[in-house]
């Protein structure tokens, strides 16, 4: 069972992801929460910014770190619309984020053409890092909406 606050923050991340698609970005959104308050939001802006590191989670971490004026977010929670890719997971760990809650699975991202499996296999020998206890999957019925919007978008820029 997903705690009410988790579901609320996850829904915000999903809404950010769907809005990102409409604005020409990728179907990913994230929020960083400290003591029940959002301190950072991010959307995927890889193609808009011509920046392969501009994933939603990384953008949210950057925003939260600026808001809090510190690089370590050890008292924060990352809520993300989808299971973090290896880069986003590593960035979260570098930021000392102790808890990451995500809605859509790796398989859902792969369905929409975002397959980081080769990278994950190279880094940790599996599609997902089984040993990472900070990751918490909380599926929601609307978790697929950003990917459905992405697949329906005729002028999307694949990457």
Secondary structure, DSSP 4 states (H G I P E B T S, - for coil): ---HHHHHHHHHHHHHHHHHHHTTSEEEEEEEEETTEEEEEEEE-HHHHT-TT--HHHHHHHHHHHHHTSS--TTEEEEEEEPPPHHHHHHHHHTT--EEEEEE-HHHHHHTT---HHHHHHHHSSSS-TT-TTEEE---GGGGHHHHHHHH-TT----
